[in-house]
Amino acid sequence: MSNPRVHPSDPGQLAAALCQAGRFSEALAVATQVLDADDANVPPGARLHALHLAATSSLGLQQMADAEAYWRRALELDPTLAAAYGGLGLLTKMQKRTAETEALYRAWATHWPDNAEAHNNHGVALQELGRLADAEAAYRRALEIRADYLEARYNLGLVLQAAQRPQEAEQAYQALIASHLAHSQSQRELGDALKEQGKLAEAEAAYQRSRVSHASYPLAFNNLAALLKARGSLPEAELAIRCAIALRPDLADAHNTLGVILDKLERWSDAEAAFGEALSLNPNFAECHYNLGIVQHAQKRLPEAEASYRRSLELKPNAVETLSNLGAVLHESGRAREAAVAYQQALALRPDLAATHYSLGIVHKGLGQLDEAEAALRQALVLQPGYGDAKFALSTLLLSMERFDDAWPLYESRYDLPRFVHHHTLSIVQCPRWQGESLEGRSLLVWQEDGLGDMIQFGRYFAALKARGVARIAVACMPALHRLVASIDGVDEVFDNTAGKTRSAEFDCWTSLLSVPLHVGTHGNVPVAYLKPDPARVEHWRAQLDALPAGPRIGLVWKGNPRHHNDAHRSIPSLAQLAPLWNVPGARFVSLQKGQGEDDAQQPPADQPLLHLGTALTDLADSAAIVAQLDLVICVDTAIAHVAGSVGTPCWVMLPAHDLDWRWGHAGNDTRWYPGMRLFRQPPGAQWPDLIEQVAHACATAFA
């Protein structure tokens, strides 16, 4: 059973998720923690919610007395709480406490006069007490509020029949059947009403329809479950489909529907069991093989997902969604060319699928087929102009092709995507966002939304902002950047993002550095090597570096941020893989590795001696001070590359073949961002050892 995905600081949300997942004991424990807290620390609304969840969880645990006590405590706090009246009404009805049930539903209907369910339930209680006229009035009031309320119309027929008014009962049942032909009980009750009027042939036909309808009850529950699922009412949908399975356990479609609902609830093991049951009943159920593939895919069980999708396609070859999902699995498995074929097959059948054009564009981009990638992404946007993911992918593609005029406007789409931190910045910063208007005499807050490397790369634009007459530039960024950013010309003040959130209202406007090129031009006359290491920090590190034997000093970084989405491809697994570099005569190696990879650096292989300084680095200002004293930096795609490039120290960057960042382009061994930098690209299908041998050879040549 999966864990509910909620923030741990919100116990009400956690309890609700646990309750929805059927984990009633855990939900009750969380809810009672809220209830046991000091009243001053729990808002009334949160306490009411906790009481309702505690009651619901107790009911799920068959702890009836506790459930009733919690709901009654809730009504003491809020006498109008509909959920408490509904819950207590159900509980007392189950215990045959009909007079109390009637009083509870009466109170509910009084407090909520426009709630059709309250009036219908009140009618049922009144009818059980023999108060037929009052029950009829309650049902009619429910139908005034909601004319399509099937249950109330059925109940109205029952009470009219009980009141010996068969003609009116017939009319009620006929109205119900007209709107819901499969209502078996209505057909049966209609037969009774017709029989009482002597209409025997018509009564017999109604009874026959009742038998047919009754046989279709499981299908009706199945359809109801599908409807509830589409509306997002997943617990109710699960209940409906389990009713269908209880009536017809041999109905493969019902087990399949249950699996789909459980997949939506992320209860994947349960979903897989449901699909397995469906396939045991119908091994050639194409849709079920597809759904099983979705569950396996969600758990990154790619070979199994591929097998399920392919089996589904054997049974239903032209299933577009299955072809698209197969393409996704193949792409994630590193089989991009096969993925492209699957996407193209899907689009041949349905050329109007924006998402599949987008996916095909991403595959083409990874294969270096840039024109094809652009065409596919643009087609996705023709079909769905507001497609944020396609806009962003197209922007990074165009940036990698250095088509900046087209790219930068599209790059702003990152603010439209909730999965990006940029989207949330819009609600955090309490001043207007700069859109390119005059900055003369104004104060500007620059907000870090991106990585350390991004901030260093685009730090060159502070001078361009200052040249536009801005009176004051403050930067809110990570502490690791504070001293480095403070040293850049044009920056007046630096603080962290927490302080930035508090102080943002002081500023006339704010921007992200990566939005600045859109408004000031991509390069202009901004100096490339713009970082000036702090002389005091340079002197601090000089003694350790000067203690190295004579020879070229080469800085090394082989791992980047482990949280980066492409870390598995852009980081080198271990220091040992860099061993060929130690064949370079006279080279002296300095480790700048910080965080991930430090263990390797602290205990290097015996034949790979190096000076490890990474652990002692306080921040990136220290990194810059060391890099400025090196002859060369060899690294993977990480912040040190930008430090070296901005300081002006020669830097060789080893780049992965998979999911290459846009700033490095797609070909060539240089970059316009850093003229002194050399790029070493991993060929498609190659491994790090091949590229490292190439770098070692170049290094030996450079220092021969």
Secondary structure, 3 states (H helix, E strand, C coil): CCCCCCCCCCHHHHHHHHHHCCCHHHHHHHHHHHHHCCHHHCCHHHHHHHHHHHHHHHHHCCCHHHHHHHHHHHHHHCCCCHHHHHHHHHHHHHCCCHHHHHHHHHHHHHHCCCCHHHHHHHHHHHHHCCCHHHHHHHHHHHHHHCCCCHHHHHHHHHHHHHCCCHHHHHHHHHHHHHHCCCCHHHHHHHHHHHHHCCCHHHHHHHHHHHHHHHHCHHHHHHHHHHHHHHCCCHHHHHHHHHHHHHHCCCCHHHHHHHHHHHHHCCCHHHHHHHHHHHHHHCCCCHHHHHHHHHHHHHCCCHHHHHHHHHHHHHHCCCCHHHHHHHHHHHHHCCCHHHHHHHHHHHHHHCCCCHHHHHHHHHHHHHCCCHHHHHHHHHHHHHHCCCCHHHHHHHHHHHHHCCCHHHHHHHHHHHHHCCCCHHHHHHHHCCCCECCCCCCCCCEEEEECCCCHHHHHHHHHHHHHHHHCCCCEEEEECCHHHHHHHHCCCCCCEEECHHHHHHHHHHCCEEECHHHHHHHHCCCCCCCCCCCCCCHHHHHHHHHHHHCCCCCCEEEEECCCCCCCCCHHHHCCCCHHHHHHHHHCCCCEEEECCCCCCHHHHHCCCCCCCCEECHHHCCCHHHHHHHHCCCCEEEEECCHHHHHHHHHCCCEEEEECCCCCCHHHCCCCCCCCCCCCEEEEECCCCCCHHHHHHHHHHHHHHHCC
